[in-house]
Amino acid sequence: MRLGDEAEAMRRGEMGAARSWAVEHQIRVGNYLGARDLVPVRQAHIMADSESLGEAGVALLERFAAMPAPDRRVRIPTITDPRGTDFGAATRLKQQDWMVALERRASDAFEALGILMTNTCINYQTIMPPVRGEHMAYGDTGVAIYCNSVFGARSNFEGGPSALAAGLTGFTPRYGYHLDECRRGSLLIEAAWTPDALHEWGAFGGVVGRLAGDYWRVPVIAGFNRVPGSDELKHFGAAMASFGSVAMFHIHGVTPEAADAFDGAPPAAITVGRPEVGALLAEYASGGDAVDVVVFSAPQLSLLEMRMLADLLDGRRVVVPLLAITSPQVKPDADRMGLTARIETAGAMVLSGMCFYQSYARELAETNGWKRLATNSAKLTNILGGYGYAPVLLSMEHCLDAACSGRIA
C-alpha cells in the first residue's frame, strides 16, 4: 500500500507515537483488504460504549490519553456513537457501579484525545451531515449506510480502532465504498408495496438485507410510490445493515447515485411486498401477550419521533417501563418544547446519549426481570434475541398500547 509523505512521516513517529500506531494499523487493514493507498477523510465516528470496548479497549484509550497533548489529539472532527449509559439514569436502570465507572473512564480518555462526545447514531440528522463525494470513516453501520446511500458520501463500516486511527491521521485505507466500482448496484428489488409506519420500513429493510446477505452487495430498489422521509430511511437502512451487513443501497428517484446504479444491464428483479414484510414481522410474534419493557432505540429518536411519542402518550399512563432514547442534540430541544415533560408525565423515561443494545442489555434483562420486549425498531429486534430477550416488532402506536396495558393487543 502506497503512503504519501505525510503518512510516512507519521509512520516514522515524527508526529508522535499515537499517529505512528495509527498508520501501522491502517497499513495492516489496507493490505488485508487490498487498498492501494490512503484516502483523506473529513470526519471520523467511533463506537464509544464501554461494553464494546471492554477493559482492554478502555485501557488502550487511556494509554493514548497519557501521551503528550500535541501528539495524541485527533486531526479531523471525530465524534462518538452512543454510550452504554445515560449517566443521569444509571441508577433507575439498575446498571452496576462498575459499568458506569468504565463508561466514565472511556469518556475521559476520548475527551483527552480531542474527540467530540456527541454520543449519537443519528449524527446525519443532527450534526455535520456529509455531502456527496465526501470521504468519511464512520463506525456505526446505520450511519455508514445512510450516508453512503442518502447523501452519496463515502465510508466503509469502520471498526473502533480503525475509526480512531482515521481521527488521528486524517486518512483511511482506500477500499470498498470509497471506490466507484464498489458502489454499483448488484441486486434489483421491485417494491410491490410501500410501507407506511416506521416499523414497516424497518422490516422492509430487513427483508432486503437478508436477500443481499453480503457486505459487498448493493441493493437497488424500484417501485416505491412516494419518497420516504428521513426517519423512514433511517429505519430502512439501519435494519438492512443489521439483517444483511449491507453498507449501501439505491432507491430509484430518491438517492443521488441511483440513476446509473448498474454497470450494464440490471439483473432480474426480486419482488418484495406486504407478504414478505408480514412474514418477517410474524417471526417475532410468538412469545406470549405480556410485555415487560417497551424500548424506542437503535436508531435514536429524532425530534419528530419525540413529538409523535408525546402526542400519542398525552392523557395516558404506562404500566410497564418505557424507554425513549434520543441523542444529546435532540434532548435539549425536546426539553425546551415540553416534549420530554409530556413523555415523562405518562411515566416513561427519556434517556439521552445511549443505545439500548450497547448498555449491557443482557444484564439489564436479568436485573430488571425483562424478557418480552416491544419496539418499533427492526434493527433492535434483530439484535436483542442474542441478549436473551423475546422481542416483538410493532408500530409506535401498538408499542404504546402495550406499554399502557402491559399486553400486546
Backbone hydrogen bonds in HBPLUS format (Angstrom, degrees):
<---DONOR---> <-ACCEPTOR-->    atom                        ^
c    i                          cat <-CA-CA->   ^        H-A-AA   ^      H-
h    n   atom  resd res      DA  || num        DHA   H-A  angle D-A-AA Bond
n    s   type  num  typ     dist DA aas  dist angle  dist       angle   num
A0002-ARG N   A0036-ARG O   2.96 MM  34  6.21 161.0  2.00 146.3 141.2     1
A0008-GLU N   A0004-GLY O   2.92 MM   4  6.14 156.8  1.97 153.6 161.0     2
A0009-ALA N   A0005-ASP O   2.95 MM   4  6.17 152.2  2.02 145.5 152.6     3
A0010-MET N   A0006-GLU O   3.03 MM   4  6.37 155.1  2.10 147.2 154.0     4
A0011-ARG N   A0007-ALA O   2.86 MM   4  6.09 154.8  1.92 146.4 153.9     5
A0012-ARG N   A0008-GLU O   3.01 MM   4  6.27 148.5  2.11 145.9 153.2     6
A0014-GLU N   A0009-ALA O   3.07 MM   5  5.50 151.7  2.15 166.4 157.8     7
A0013-GLY N   A0010-MET O   3.01 MM   3  5.19 154.3  2.08 105.0 113.2     8
A0016-GLY N   A0013-GLY O   3.26 MM   3  5.07 162.7  2.29 107.6 105.9     9
A0020-SER N   A0016-GLY O   3.18 MM   4  6.42 151.0  2.27 143.1 151.8    10
A0021-TRP N   A0017-ALA O   2.95 MM   4  6.18 161.2  1.99 149.5 153.4    11
A0022-ALA N   A0018-ALA O   2.96 MM   4  6.22 155.7  2.02 143.1 150.4    12
A0023-VAL N   A0019-ARG O   2.97 MM   4  6.20 162.7  2.00 152.7 154.8    13
A0024-GLU N   A0020-SER O   3.13 MM   4  6.33 165.9  2.15 150.2 154.3    14
A0025-HIS N   A0021-TRP O   2.88 MM   4  6.14 156.1  1.94 152.6 159.7    15
A0026-GLN N   A0022-ALA O   2.95 MM   4  6.23 158.1  1.99 147.6 153.7    16
A0027-ILE N   A0023-VAL O   2.86 MM   4  6.13 147.8  1.97 151.1 160.0    17
A0028-ARG N   A0024-GLU O   3.11 MM   4  6.40 160.2  2.15 148.2 152.3    18
A0029-VAL N   A0025-HIS O   2.99 MM   4  6.30 166.4  2.01 155.7 159.3    19
A0030-GLY N   A0026-GLN O   2.77 MM   4  5.76 163.2  1.79 144.7 150.7    20
A0031-ASN N   A0027-ILE O   2.84 MM   4  5.90 163.4  1.87 150.0 154.3    21
A0032-TYR N   A0028-ARG O   3.12 MM   4  6.22 160.1  2.16 144.1 149.6    22
A0033-LEU N   A0029-VAL O   3.04 MM   4  6.26 152.5  2.12 150.2 157.5    23
A0034-GLY N   A0030-GLY O   2.87 MM   4  5.82 104.0  2.46 140.5 156.8    24
A0035-ALA N   A0030-GLY O   2.78 MM   5  4.71 157.6  1.83 141.9 142.7    25
A0034-GLY N   A0031-ASN O   3.42 MM   3  5.14 162.5  2.45  96.4 101.3    26
A0174-ARG N   A0037-ASP O   2.87 MM 137  5.73 168.0  1.88 160.8 156.7    27
A0039-VAL N   A0172-THR O   2.83 MM 133  5.54 169.0  1.85 160.5 161.1    28
A0172-THR N   A0039-VAL O   3.03 MM 133  5.54 137.8  2.21 140.2 152.6    29
A0041-VAL N   A0170-GLY O   2.97 MM 129  5.62 164.1  1.99 133.5 136.9    30
A0042-ARG N   A0135-HIS O   2.92 MM  93  6.25 159.0  1.97 170.5 165.5    31
A0137-ALA N   A0043-GLN O   2.97 MM  94  6.30 145.2  2.09 153.4 162.7    32
A0044-ALA N   A0077-PRO O   3.03 MM  33  6.50 155.7  2.09 150.1 156.7    33
A0079-ILE N   A0044-ALA O   2.89 MM  35  6.31 160.5  1.93 149.6 150.6    34
A0045-HIS N   A0137-ALA O   2.91 MM  92  6.26 149.2  2.01 158.2 151.8    35
A0139-GLY N   A0045-HIS O   2.76 MM  94  5.27 119.8  2.12 122.7 141.1    36
A0046-ILE N   A0079-ILE O   2.86 MM  33  6.29 162.0  1.89 150.2 152.1    37
A0081-ASP N   A0046-ILE O   2.74 MM  35  5.76 155.1  1.80 155.4 150.5    38
A0053-LEU N   A0049-ASP O   3.13 MM   4  6.40 162.2  2.16 146.7 152.3    39
A0054-GLY N   A0050-SER O   2.69 MM   4  5.50 166.6  1.71 144.6 149.4    40
A0057-GLY N   A0053-LEU O   3.11 MM   4  4.42 137.5  2.30 132.9 130.3    41
A0058-VAL N   A0054-GLY O   3.06 MM   4  6.30 164.6  2.08 156.5 160.7    42
A0059-ALA N   A0055-GLU O   2.93 MM   4  6.06 158.9  1.97 147.8 154.1    43
A0060-LEU N   A0056-ALA O   2.99 MM   4  6.23 149.7  2.09 143.8 151.7    44
A0061-LEU N   A0057-GLY O   3.07 MM   4  6.39 160.8  2.11 148.1 152.4    45
A0062-GLU N   A0058-VAL O   2.93 MM   4  6.22 155.1  1.99 149.5 156.9    46
A0063-ARG N   A0059-ALA O   2.98 MM   4  6.28 140.1  2.15 142.0 152.2    47
A0063-ARG N   A0060-LEU O   3.12 MM   3  5.15 125.2  2.43  95.1 109.1    48
A0064-PHE N   A0060-LEU O   3.17 MM   4  6.57 155.6  2.23 150.3 156.0    49
A0065-ALA N   A0061-LEU O   2.84 MM   4  6.12 158.3  1.89 150.0 157.1    50
A0066-ALA N   A0062-GLU O   3.06 MM   4  6.15 131.4  2.30 136.4 146.5    51
A0067-MET N   A0064-PHE O   3.03 MM   3  5.45 163.4  2.06 114.3 119.7    52
A0071-ASP N   A0068-PRO O   3.02 MM   3  5.60 131.7  2.26 116.4 128.9    53
A0072-ARG N   A0068-PRO O   3.27 MM   4  6.39 139.0  2.45 153.0 164.2    54
A0074-VAL N   A0113-LEU O   2.92 MM  39  6.15 153.6  1.99 172.3 165.6    55
A0075-ARG N   A0167-GLY O   2.76 MM  92  5.98 155.6  1.82 160.2 160.0    56
A0116-LEU N   A0078-THR O   2.84 MM  38  6.05 156.9  1.89 176.7 169.4    57
A0120-THR N   A0080-THR O   3.02 MM  40  6.47 158.5  2.07 146.3 139.8    58
A0083-ARG N   A0353-GLY O   2.76 MM 270  6.01 165.1  1.79 157.3 152.0    59
A0089-ALA N   A0086-ASP O   2.76 MM   3  5.38 161.9  1.79 125.5 132.0    60
A0093-LEU N   A0089-ALA O   2.99 MM   4  6.23 148.7  2.09 154.6 164.3    61
A0095-GLN N   A0090-ALA O   3.00 MM   5  5.32 163.6  2.03 158.8 157.4    62
A0094-LYS N   A0091-THR O   2.98 MM   3  4.92 148.7  2.08  99.7 109.7    63
A0099-MET N   A0096-GLN O   3.05 MM   3  5.46 130.8  2.30 107.8 120.2    64
A0100-VAL N   A0096-GLN O   3.35 MM   4  6.79 159.3  2.40 153.6 158.3    65
A0101-ALA N   A0097-ASP O   2.91 MM   4  6.11 161.4  1.95 153.8 159.6    66
A0102-LEU N   A0098-TRP O   3.01 MM   4  6.08 158.6  2.06 141.4 146.4    67
A0103-GLU N   A0099-MET O   3.02 MM   4  6.24 153.9  2.09 144.8 152.4    68
A0104-ARG N   A0100-VAL O   2.94 MM   4  6.21 154.7  2.00 150.7 157.0    69
A0105-ARG N   A0101-ALA O   3.04 MM   4  6.30 155.9  2.10 146.5 153.0    70
A0106-ALA N   A0102-LEU O   3.05 MM   4  6.31 158.4  2.10 147.3 152.6    71
A0107-SER N   A0103-GLU O   2.98 MM   4  6.23 163.3  2.01 150.4 154.9    72
A0108-ASP N   A0104-ARG O   2.89 MM   4  6.05 161.9  1.93 151.5 156.3    73
A0109-ALA N   A0105-ARG O   3.02 MM   4  6.22 157.2  2.08 147.3 153.1    74
A0110-PHE N   A0106-ALA O   2.93 MM   4  6.18 165.9  1.95 155.9 159.7    75
A0111-GLU N   A0107-SER O   2.99 MM   4  6.16 163.6  2.01 150.9 155.2    76
A0112-ALA N   A0108-ASP O   3.05 MM   4  6.28 149.5  2.15 142.4 150.4    77
A0113-LEU N   A0109-ALA O   3.17 MM   4  6.49 132.8  2.41 142.1 154.2    78
A0113-LEU N   A0110-PHE O   3.01 MM   3  5.15 135.5  2.21  99.9 112.7    79
A0115-ILE N   A0110-PHE O   3.14 MM   5  5.43 162.6  2.17 150.4 145.7    80
A0114-GLY N   A0111-GLU O   3.01 MM   3  5.13 160.3  2.05 107.3 112.6    81
A0118-THR N   A0116-LEU O   2.83 MM   2  5.65 131.4  2.07 110.4  95.0    82
A0125-GLN N   A0122-ILE O   2.85 MM   3  5.46 159.1  1.90 117.9 124.9    83
A0126-THR N   A0123-ASN O   3.17 MM   3  4.95 142.0  2.32  93.0 104.0    84
A0127-ILE N   A0123-ASN O   2.81 MM   4  4.98 143.4  1.94 126.0 138.2    85
A0134-GLU N   A0131-VAL O   3.09 MM   3  5.82 167.7  2.11 140.5 142.8    86
A0133-GLY N   A0152-GLY O   2.86 MM  19  6.01 170.5  1.87 128.2 127.7    87
A0154-ARG N   A0134-GLU O   2.75 MM  20  5.97 150.6  1.84 169.4 169.1    88
A0136-MET N   A0154-ARG O   2.77 MM  18  5.90 165.8  1.79 165.8 163.6    89
A0158-GLU N   A0138-TYR O   2.88 MM  20  5.63 165.0  1.91 149.1 148.3    90
A0144-ALA N   A0140-ASP O   2.92 MM   4  6.18 167.7  1.94 160.1 163.2    91
A0145-ILE N   A0141-THR O   3.00 MM   4  6.13 170.6  2.01 152.0 154.3    92
A0146-TYR N   A0142-GLY O   3.22 MM   4  6.13 156.8  2.27 135.0 141.6    93
A0147-CYS N   A0143-VAL O   2.96 MM   4  6.09 168.9  1.97 155.0 158.5    94
A0148-ASN N   A0144-ALA O   2.86 MM   4  5.94 161.2  1.90 152.1 157.6    95
A0149-SER N   A0145-ILE O   3.05 MM   4  5.89 159.2  2.09 138.5 144.7    96
A0150-VAL N   A0146-TYR O   2.73 MM   4  5.47 150.2  1.82 147.0 155.9    97
A0153-ALA N   A0147-CYS O   2.97 MM   6  5.47 149.1  2.06 151.2 144.7    98
A0162-SER N   A0159-GLY O   3.01 MM   3  5.22 115.4  2.44 103.1 119.5    99
A0163-ALA N   A0159-GLY O   2.85 MM   4  6.11 157.7  1.90 163.8 171.3   100
A0164-LEU N   A0160-GLY O   2.99 MM   4  6.20 161.2  2.03 154.9 160.3   101
A0165-ALA N   A0161-PRO O   2.88 MM   4  6.05 155.5  1.94 141.8 149.0   102
A0166-ALA N   A0162-SER O   2.94 MM   4  6.18 151.9  2.02 143.1 150.4   103
A0167-GLY N   A0163-ALA O   3.02 MM   4  6.33 152.9  2.10 145.3 152.2   104
A0168-LEU N   A0164-LEU O   3.00 MM   4  6.31 151.5  2.08 150.0 157.7   105
A0169-THR N   A0165-ALA O   2.93 MM   4  6.12 148.3  2.03 149.7 158.0   106
A0170-GLY N   A0166-ALA O   2.67 MM   4  5.17 154.4  1.73 142.4 150.6   107
A0178-HIS N   A0175-TYR O   3.25 MM   3  5.75 165.0  2.27 130.6 134.2   108
A0179-LEU N   A0176-GLY O   2.98 MM   3  5.82 166.5  1.99 127.2 131.1   109
A0182-CYS N   A0179-LEU O   3.26 MM   3  5.65 137.9  2.45 107.2 117.2   110
A0183-ARG N   A0180-ASP O   3.05 MM   3  5.44 154.4  2.12 112.2 120.3   111
A0185-GLY N   A0261-ALA O   2.65 MM  76  5.01 163.1  1.68 123.3 129.6   112
A0186-SER N   A0218-VAL O   2.90 MM  32  5.24 166.7  1.92 143.3 143.8   113
A0220-VAL N   A0187-LEU O   2.66 MM  33  5.95 147.5  1.76 165.2 176.7   114
A0270-ILE N   A0188-LEU O   2.92 MM  82  6.29 153.9  1.99 146.9 153.4   115
A0189-ILE N   A0220-VAL O   2.76 MM  31  5.95 170.9  1.77 164.0 163.9   116
A0222-ALA N   A0189-ILE O   2.91 MM  33  6.29 160.4  1.95 168.3 174.8   117
A0190-GLU N   A0270-ILE O   2.85 MM  80  5.86 159.9  1.89 133.6 140.3   118
A0272-VAL N   A0190-GLU O   2.98 MM  82  6.17 160.7  2.02 149.6 152.3   119
A0191-ALA N   A0222-ALA O   2.68 MM  31  5.92 175.5  1.68 172.6 171.9   120
A0192-ALA N   A0272-VAL O   2.90 MM  80  5.92 163.2  1.93 137.9 143.6   121
A0200-GLU N   A0197-ALA O   3.07 MM   3  5.29 127.9  2.35 100.2 113.9   122
A0201-TRP N   A0197-ALA O   3.11 MM   4  6.56 151.2  2.19 149.4 157.7   123
A0202-GLY N   A0198-LEU O   2.95 MM   4  6.28 157.5  2.00 150.7 157.1   124
A0203-ALA N   A0199-HIS O   2.87 MM   4  6.06 154.6  1.93 139.1 146.4   125
A0204-PHE N   A0200-GLU O   2.82 MM   4  6.00 156.5  1.88 147.6 154.0   126
A0205-GLY N   A0201-TRP O   2.97 MM   4  6.20 159.3  2.01 145.9 151.5   127
A0206-GLY N   A0202-GLY O   2.86 MM   4  6.17 146.0  1.98 144.0 154.4   128
A0207-VAL N   A0203-ALA O   2.95 MM   4  6.30 152.4  2.03 149.7 155.6   129
A0208-VAL N   A0204-PHE O   3.05 MM   4  6.38 165.1  2.07 153.4 156.9   130
A0209-GLY N   A0205-GLY O   2.82 MM   4  5.99 155.6  1.88 146.9 154.5   131
A0210-ARG N   A0206-GLY O   2.99 MM   4  6.23 155.8  2.05 147.2 152.6   132
A0211-LEU N   A0207-VAL O   3.05 MM   4  6.35 156.0  2.11 148.1 154.9   133
A0212-ALA N   A0208-VAL O   2.93 MM   4  6.20 152.3  2.00 151.0 158.5   134
A0213-GLY N   A0209-GLY O   2.73 MM   4  5.80 163.5  1.76 160.9 161.1   135
A0217-ARG N   A0214-ASP O   3.16 MM   3  5.46 165.9  2.18 112.8 117.3   136
A0250-HIS N   A0219-PRO O   2.90 MM  31  6.36 149.7  1.99 151.0 160.4   137
A0221-ILE N   A0250-HIS O   2.79 MM  29  6.13 166.0  1.81 150.2 153.3   138
A0252-HIS N   A0221-ILE O   2.98 MM  31  6.33 160.5  2.02 162.8 168.7   139
A0233-LEU N   A0229-GLY O   2.89 MM   4  6.16 162.8  1.92 158.7 163.3   140
A0234-LYS N   A0230-SER O   2.86 MM   4  6.01 144.0  1.99 142.3 153.4   141
A0235-HIS N   A0231-ASP O   3.08 MM   4  6.34 163.1  2.11 149.7 150.9   142
A0236-PHE N   A0232-GLU O   2.94 MM   4  6.06 159.6  1.98 147.5 154.2   143
A0237-GLY N   A0233-LEU O   2.87 MM   4  5.87 172.4  1.87 148.7 150.7   144
A0238-ALA N   A0234-LYS O   3.01 MM   4  6.02 164.0  2.04 147.2 152.5   145
A0239-ALA N   A0235-HIS O   3.10 MM   4  6.06 159.9  2.15 142.5 147.5   146
A0240-MET N   A0236-PHE O   3.11 MM   4  6.26 155.4  2.17 142.1 149.4   147
A0241-ALA N   A0237-GLY O   2.94 MM   4  6.17 160.3  1.98 155.2 159.4   148
A0242-SER N   A0238-ALA O   3.05 MM   4  6.20 149.2  2.14 137.8 146.6   149
A0243-PHE N   A0239-ALA O   2.81 MM   4  5.93 170.6  1.82 161.1 162.2   150
A0244-GLY N   A0240-MET O   3.00 MM   4  5.75 142.0  2.15 137.6 146.9   151
A0245-SER N   A0241-ALA O   2.83 MM   4  4.46 133.6  2.04 125.7 127.8   152
A0254-VAL N   A0251-ILE O   2.97 MM   3  5.38 158.1  2.02 140.1 138.4   153
A0255-THR N   A0251-ILE O   3.17 MM   4  5.47 155.9  2.23 141.6 148.9   154
A0258-ALA N   A0255-THR O   3.34 MM   3  5.65 169.2  2.35 118.3 118.8   155
A0261-ALA N   A0258-ALA O   3.20 MM   3  4.80 152.8  2.28 115.4 108.7   156
A0277-VAL N   A0273-GLY O   3.15 MM   4  6.39 165.1  2.17 157.8 162.4   157
A0278-GLY N   A0274-ARG O   2.76 MM   4  5.83 159.5  1.80 153.8 160.3   158
A0279-ALA N   A0275-PRO O   2.92 MM   4  6.11 144.6  2.05 141.7 150.6   159
A0280-LEU N   A0276-GLU O   3.22 MM   4  6.55 152.1  2.30 142.0 148.1   160
A0281-LEU N   A0277-VAL O   3.03 MM   4  6.37 162.0  2.06 152.7 157.6   161
A0282-ALA N   A0278-GLY O   2.91 MM   4  6.08 150.0  2.01 143.9 152.3   162
A0283-GLU N   A0280-LEU O   3.15 MM   3  5.32 138.2  2.33 100.7 111.8   163
A0284-TYR N   A0281-LEU O   3.16 MM   3  5.76 152.7  2.24 112.7 119.7   164
A0285-ALA N   A0282-ALA O   3.11 MM   3  4.95 168.5  2.13 107.7 109.4   165
A0408-ILE N   A0289-ASP O   2.71 MM 119  4.96 146.6  1.82 137.2 148.8   166
A0291-VAL N   A0406-GLY O   3.00 MM 115  5.34 155.1  2.07 135.2 133.3   167
A0292-ASP N   A0372-ARG O   2.86 MM  80  5.29 161.4  1.89 143.1 149.4   168
A0374-ALA N   A0293-VAL O   3.05 MM  81  6.54 157.8  2.10 152.8 159.1   169
A0294-VAL N   A0321-PRO O   2.91 MM  27  6.30 158.2  1.96 156.3 163.5   170
A0323-LEU N   A0294-VAL O   2.85 MM  29  6.30 160.8  1.89 161.1 164.9   171
A0295-VAL N   A0374-ALA O   2.99 MM  79  6.43 157.9  2.04 165.1 172.1   172
A0296-PHE N   A0323-LEU O   2.86 MM  27  6.17 164.1  1.88 174.7 177.1   173
A0325-ILE N   A0296-PHE O   3.03 MM  29  5.97 164.0  2.05 160.3 165.2   174
A0301-LEU N   A0325-ILE O   2.93 MM  24  6.16 167.3  1.95 143.5 147.2   175
A0306-MET N   A0302-SER O   2.95 MM   4  6.25 151.5  2.03 146.4 154.7   176
A0307-ARG N   A0303-LEU O   3.01 MM   4  6.32 149.8  2.10 143.0 150.6   177
A0308-MET N   A0304-LEU O   2.98 MM   4  6.27 157.3  2.03 145.4 151.5   178
A0309-LEU N   A0305-GLU O   2.94 MM   4  6.15 160.4  1.98 149.0 154.0   179
A0310-ALA N   A0306-MET O   2.95 MM   4  6.20 160.2  1.99 147.6 152.8   180
A0311-ASP N   A0307-ARG O   2.89 MM   4  6.08 163.7  1.91 154.6 158.8   181
A0312-LEU N   A0308-MET O   3.01 MM   4  6.20 159.6  2.06 149.8 155.1   182
A0313-LEU N   A0309-LEU O   3.04 MM   4  6.18 131.6  2.28 142.2 154.7   183
A0313-LEU N   A0310-ALA O   3.25 MM   3  5.18 135.0  2.47  93.9 106.0   184
A0314-ASP N   A0310-ALA O   3.14 MM   4  6.19 123.6  2.47 144.8 156.3   185
A0316-ARG N   A0313-LEU O   2.92 MM   3  5.31 154.6  1.99 145.9 141.4   186
A0318-VAL N   A0346-ALA O   2.88 MM  28  6.07 166.8  1.90 171.3 168.8   187
A0319-VAL N   A0403-ALA O   2.75 MM  84  6.01 168.7  1.76 154.8 154.2   188
A0349-MET N   A0322-LEU O   2.85 MM  27  6.12 172.4  1.86 174.3 176.4   189
A0324-ALA N   A0349-MET O   2.82 MM  25  6.06 175.4  1.82 171.4 172.7   190
A0351-LEU N   A0324-ALA O   2.84 MM  27  6.04 160.3  1.88 145.8 152.4   191
A0326-THR N   A0351-LEU O   2.88 MM  25  6.26 165.1  1.90 161.8 161.0   192
A0353-GLY N   A0326-THR O   3.06 MM  27  6.54 146.8  2.17 146.4 155.7   193
A0331-LYS N   A0327-SER O   2.95 MM   4  6.06 162.6  1.99 159.1 164.1   194
A0333-ASP N   A0330-VAL O   3.06 MM   3  5.45 120.2  2.43 110.3 124.9   195
A0334-ALA N   A0330-VAL O   2.94 MM   4  6.21 159.0  1.99 157.4 164.3   196
A0335-ASP N   A0331-LYS O   2.83 MM   4  6.10 151.4  1.91 153.6 162.0   197
A0336-ARG N   A0332-PRO O   2.89 MM   4  6.08 165.6  1.91 145.8 149.7   198
A0337-MET N   A0333-ASP O   2.92 MM   4  6.04 152.9  1.99 149.0 155.7   199
A0339-LEU N   A0334-ALA O   2.85 MM   5  4.94 123.9  2.17 152.9 159.4   200
A0340-THR N   A0334-ALA O   3.20 MM   6  5.47 163.8  2.23 114.6 116.6   201
A0338-GLY N   A0335-ASP O   3.10 MM   3  5.25 158.4  2.15 105.9 112.5   202
A0342-ARG N   A0338-GLY O   3.14 MM   4  6.30 155.8  2.21 142.7 149.1   203
A0343-ILE N   A0339-LEU O   2.98 MM   4  6.22 159.2  2.03 153.7 159.0   204
A0344-GLU N   A0340-THR O   2.89 MM   4  6.10 165.9  1.91 156.0 160.2   205
A0345-THR N   A0341-ALA O   2.80 MM   4  5.85 139.5  1.97 142.5 153.2   206
A0346-ALA N   A0343-ILE O   3.22 MM   3  5.52 139.0  2.39 101.2 111.5   207
A0347-GLY N   A0344-GLU O   2.92 MM   3  5.00 158.3  1.96 105.1 111.5   208
A0358-GLN N   A0355-CYS O   3.19 MM   3  5.40 145.0  2.32 105.1 115.3   209
A0359-SER N   A0356-PHE O   3.13 MM   3  5.25 161.2  2.17 115.3 115.7   210
A0364-LEU N   A0360-TYR O   2.91 MM   4  6.23 154.0  1.98 153.6 162.3   211
A0365-ALA N   A0361-ALA O   2.97 MM   4  6.18 154.3  2.03 145.1 151.3   212
A0366-GLU N   A0362-ARG O   3.06 MM   4  6.40 159.7  2.11 150.3 155.2   213
A0367-THR N   A0363-GLU O   2.89 MM   4  6.01 164.5  1.91 152.6 156.9   214
A0368-ASN N   A0364-LEU O   2.90 MM   4  5.83 162.5  1.93 148.7 153.6   215
A0369-GLY N   A0365-ALA O   2.88 MM   4  5.45 122.3  2.22 136.7 147.4   216
A0370-TRP N   A0365-ALA O   2.97 MM   5  4.47 140.1  2.13 125.4 133.4   217
A0390-ALA N   A0371-LYS O   2.83 MM  19  5.82 165.0  1.85 143.9 143.4   218
A0373-LEU N   A0390-ALA O   3.35 MM  17  6.19 151.3  2.44 115.3 123.0   219
A0392-VAL N   A0373-LEU O   2.81 MM  19  6.22 141.9  1.95 160.5 168.4   220
A0375-THR N   A0392-VAL O   3.13 MM  17  6.46 153.8  2.20 169.0 176.9   221
A0394-LEU N   A0375-THR O   2.92 MM  19  6.02 164.1  1.94 152.5 157.2   222
A0381-THR N   A0377-SER O   3.03 MM   4  6.27 158.7  2.08 147.3 153.5   223
A0382-ASN N   A0378-ALA O   2.95 MM   4  6.16 155.5  2.01 149.8 155.5   224
A0383-ILE N   A0379-LYS O   3.15 MM   4  6.41 147.5  2.26 147.5 155.9   225
A0384-LEU N   A0380-LEU O   2.99 MM   4  6.01 166.5  2.01 160.2 162.5   226
A0386-GLY N   A0383-ILE O   3.14 MM   3  6.06 151.9  2.22 126.5 131.4   227
A0387-TYR N   A0384-LEU O   2.90 MM   3  5.02 156.0  1.96 106.3 114.3   228
A0389-TYR N   A0384-LEU O   3.30 MM   5  5.67 161.8  2.34 151.3 145.9   229
A0388-GLY N   A0385-GLY O   3.40 MM   3  5.52 163.5  2.43 107.2 107.9   230
A0399-CYS N   A0395-SER O   2.86 MM   4  6.08 150.3  1.95 150.3 159.4   231
A0400-LEU N   A0396-MET O   3.01 MM   4  6.24 154.1  2.07 148.0 154.1   232
A0401-ASP N   A0397-GLU O   2.97 MM   4  6.30 149.0  2.07 143.8 153.1   233
A0402-ALA N   A0398-HIS O   3.00 MM   4  6.16 154.4  2.06 141.1 147.5   234
A0403-ALA N   A0399-CYS O   2.89 MM   4  6.21 149.4  1.99 142.7 151.8   235
A0404-CYS N   A0400-LEU O   2.96 MM   4  6.12 148.4  2.06 145.3 152.8   236
A0405-SER N   A0401-ASP O   3.00 MM   4  6.10 128.5  2.27 140.0 152.9   237
A0406-GLY N   A0402-ALA O   2.63 MM   4  5.12 144.4  1.75 142.1 149.9   238
